[in-house]
């Protein structure tokens, strides 16, 4: 914990540096949600096709990015809101203006009590 997933449009490929974003995001999660740095894990999923309204999905005029942060229960709604605002601010900084409309969103959710993990070395 936290488990972070970043889903984003292929359109962003040349305008987005996932590694730099992850580094800044992990620092924010540690600062705002009191997570341990070594617990931060982020999975990036680039989507080949995303659609916006009635626009042609093959037109690169729009890009969609959504960040989901799964945290162990116990954070206040205020902490969760601060974290999502921080994520949106980081996206503003880490996605260059490359001629597309950026549709960015973020959410923090509590992990289910059944959440378990393991690490293999």
C-alpha positions in Angstrom: 0.0 0.0 0.0 -0.5 2.4 -1.6 -1.4 0.7 -4.9 -1.5 3.3 -7.6 -2.7 2.8 -11.2 -2.3 5.4 -14.0 -4.4 4.8 -17.1 -3.6 7.1 -19.9 -4.1 7.6 -23.6 -1.5 6.7 -26.2 -1.9 10.3 -27.4 0.1 11.4 -24.3 3.1 9.1 -25.1 5.5 11.9 -26.2 4.1 14.5 -23.7 4.3 12.4 -20.5 7.2 11.1 -18.5 5.8 8.3 -16.3 9.1 7.9 -14.3 9.3 11.6 -13.3 5.6 11.6 -12.5 5.9 8.5 -10.3 8.8 10.0 -8.4 6.8 13.2 -7.7 3.6 11.3 -6.9 5.3 8.9 -4.4 6.8 11.9 -2.6 3.3 13.5 -2.4 1.7 10.3 -1.1 4.4 10.0 1.6 3.9 13.7 2.6 0.1 13.8 2.5 -1.0 10.3 3.4 1.9 9.3 5.6 2.8 6.3 3.4 6.2 4.7 3.6 8.3 5.4 0.5 9.0 1.7 0.0 5.3 0.9 0.1 4.5 3.1 -3.0 3.8 1.0 -6.1 2.6 2.5 -9.4 1.4 0.6 -12.5 1.2 2.5 -15.7 -1.3 1.4 -18.4 -1.2 3.1 -21.8 -4.4 2.7 -23.8 -4.1 2.4 -27.5 -7.6 3.8 -28.0 -9.6 6.2 -25.9 -12.8 8.0 -26.9 -14.2 11.4 -25.9 -17.8 12.3 -26.5 -18.5 12.0 -30.2 -15.0 12.7 -31.4 -13.3 10.2 -33.6 -11.3 7.9 -31.3 -8.5 7.8 -33.9 -8.2 11.5 -33.7 -5.4 12.5 -31.3 -7.2 15.7 -30.3 -8.0 14.4 -26.8 -6.1 12.5 -24.2 -7.5 10.9 -21.1 -5.6 10.2 -17.9 -7.1 8.7 -14.7 -5.1 8.0 -11.5 -6.5 5.6 -8.9 -4.8 5.4 -5.5 -5.8 2.5 -3.2 -4.9 3.1 0.4 -5.5 1.2 3.6 -8.6 2.6 5.3 -8.3 5.3 7.9 -7.4 8.5 5.9 -9.9 11.3 6.4 -11.9 12.7 3.5 -9.8 15.9 3.8 -6.6 13.9 3.3 -8.0 12.0 0.3 -9.1 15.3 -1.2 -5.7 16.9 -0.7 -4.1 13.9 -2.3 -6.3 14.0 -5.4 -5.7 17.7 -5.8 -2.0 17.1 -5.6 -2.3 14.4 -8.2 -4.1 16.7 -10.6 -1.4 19.4 -10.0 1.3 16.9 -10.8 -0.4 16.0 -14.0 -0.5 19.6 -15.0 3.3 19.8 -14.4 4.2 16.4 -16.0 2.0 16.3 -19.1 3.3 18.8 -21.7 0.9 20.8 -23.8 1.3 18.9 -27.0 -1.8 20.0 -29.0 -4.4 17.8 -27.4 -7.1 18.5 -24.9 -6.2 16.8 -21.6 -9.0 15.2 -19.5 -7.4 14.4 -16.2 -9.0 12.8 -13.1 -8.0 11.2 -9.9 -9.6 9.3 -7.0 -8.5 7.8 -3.7 -10.3 4.7 -2.5 -10.0 2.6 0.6 -8.6 -0.9 0.0 -11.0 -3.6 0.9 -10.4 -5.3 4.3 -9.6 -8.5 2.4 -6.5 -6.8 0.8 -3.4 -8.9 1.2 0.0 -8.8 -0.5 3.3 -10.7 -0.7 6.8 -9.9 -2.0 9.1 -12.3 -3.6 12.8 -11.6 -3.6 
